[in-house]
Amino acid sequence: TQLLEQSPQFLSIQEGENLTVYCNSSSVFSSLQWYRQEPGEGPVLLVTVVTGGEVKKLKRLTFQFGDARKDSSLHITAAQPGDTGLYLCMSNFNKFYFGSGTKLNVKP
Amino acid sequence: GAVVSQHPSRVICKSGTSVKIECRSLDFQATTMFWYRQFPKKSLMLMATSNEGSKATYEQGVEKDKFLINHASLTLSTLTVTSAHPEDSSFYICSARGGEAKNIQYFGAGTRLSVL
């Protein structure tokens, strides 16, 4: 059973398109992190969200934390080939758990 | 951000041999380190939690005698895959937590293990 469900699992889009990735749980997050991982490398931290309703922006990436702190989303505007990678959400439910991951491929 | 170094980045070994992977926190003291395994196109699966000076806590289904973890100092944890077999081939990643950001993990670059 996956404590953190991510959707979609796979996403293949053209450069310039927008996309949203979701991370959901039936439990309340104390905080949630989003990571991006490229093939053959470790995950790199993108952002941490802590407060319900919080919105954080990182250039073309917008992260939202649900009011109830059970869900989060990552929106990418005008995707670039450099955004290609595996996007992972992670939270701490006594232990650290990763979401199932979203594999994004942005085609030039 | 904090830096975690993992070594080696890639290792190829014969079946039956043991392989040691090192994970070092370079600019902070890591009270807790984590070891993950990742299968192709899949998310990270937590194998064990390593606390400095105490025994590691293994996740269900992970053989502790197979995957030996030692966290001898606040900057170093090691994972030894004993008597490796082809099914142990995988991408292993460590992470470290420490300092003020207790809910953030910093990851190593991973180790690609191939057992022939």
Interface residues (C-beta under 8 A of the other chain):
Chain A: S30 S31 Q33 Y35 G40 E41 G42 P43 V44 L45 T48 L86 L88 M90 N92 K95 F96 Y97 F98 G99 S100 G101 K103
Chain B: G1 V4 Q6 F34 K41 K42 S43 L44 L46 T49 F91 I93 S95 A101 N103 I104 Q105 Y106 F107 G108 A109 G110 R112
